[in-house]
Amino acid sequence: MMAARSAGPPRPARNRNLQWLRAFAAICVLLYHASVYLDRFVGDDRFVRVFDGRFGLLGVAIFFALSGYLMAEILPRTDPWRFLAHRIVRIYPIFFIVLGSLIVARGKLHEYDFWAMTLVPVGEGRIYYLGVEWTLLFETTFYVFLFLCSLIGLKRRVEAIALIWLAIIAFGTWWLPAQQIVLTPTIDLLPMMAVNSAFAGGLLIPWLARRGLFQPAVGALAMGVMMLSGAFSIGGDRWVASVAAVLLVGLAVSWDRGDRRPDERLASLADRYGDWSYALYLCHAPLIIALMILHPPIPSPLLWVVGVVGPLAIAIPYGLLDLKLYAILRRTIDAWPGAARVVLASSYAIAFMALAAVAATVGTGRNPRVPEAQPVLVPEVPPTETTVPTLMPAAPTR
């Protein structure tokens, strides 16, 4: 009886379409980064002309829209303490493992950035070693925001929250167009960043799906929308990618394939990479950058292939570890007494908000290991989904 009471709410049935969409999103980002770093370090731009910034934009937007949809489903049926505790053990353990692996591989155990490791939005000037942490700053802030909404009794007002937030984001995109390029904003700017439109749109997907708005033709519409990317500023292009991502996630949620059965070998592989997508996302950029810096004496097309296949292979053990670790930690948290979950979630939320407030008001000080002219990729047309590649030396002249 006690075990039944301590268990969390039943998890929704696994949606294979969403698994495949996760894998697709991770591979979009992987293809873009392999291509853009090949161009930056080797001078071969043939791949980035195909896998351009739209792949990065769409991949990130799909991840955010998926997160928005899942949180819209989970939040109303989960108490706030369990909700945030689950999110903590989903984001941080494998992040620390991948980051720790990189620090050990570099042989510089003393080089770490505490502020960056918190995944709290503390502004620019920090070292993000994996090159993709900027998206996690938005993710963790989204979770804390929903936790607070749930805490004050708004967890069943997801649609209203999403619509109000979309209005704030639209205002921020118009009022602060130059700020939309910032990947690591402070907490006062973050809610108005255009990239959040995918989160907010994702929150609306269950409501839109119940009204039958996601039909098969929506897939073609999403691709048509993405063709508009590059016609606007970076803020506008973030909105374009978010609309396309919401359409794709809504279609994945709603589409019933009926009696059609996919090839099970390919389907199983797509399922697995959907499971491993977070691990792949975390580990791929440092691997690609290291490969391009080493630049083994092989033709650049083969170098690009290795830059894609290598992270896909390395992600497997990390992905397996991630799934196992999350399952164990989730069961552990669900078995805790309620007071323990309250302590964990409230301590994290308080620390998160305190660090974010300090960074926004006082600042964190510049990390001396960050060069003054930090080599961050500058958006092009179509705008690239940039990272913060602080491990990268200055690009070679060519």
Protein Blocks (a to p, Z undefined) as FASTA:
>chain_A
ZZmmmpccddddddfklmmmmmmmmmmmmmmmmmmmmmmmnopaklmmmmgmklmmmmmm
mmmmmmmmmmmmmmmmccfklmmmmmmmmmmmmmmmmmmmmmmmnopaklccfklmnopa
ebehiacfkopmmmmmmmmmmmmmmmmmmmnopammmmmmmmmmmmmmmmmmmmmmmlmm
pmbdcfklmmmpmklmmmmmmmmmmmmmmnopacfklmmmmmmmmmmgojacfklmmmmm
mmmmmmmmmmmmmpcgkjaccdfklmmmmmmmmmmmmmmmmmmmmmmmmmmmnopabdfk
lmmmmmmmmmmmmmmmmmmmmmmmmmmmmmmmmmpcfklmmmmmmmmmmmmmmmmmmmmm
nonojafklcfblcbdddddddddddddfkbccdddZZ
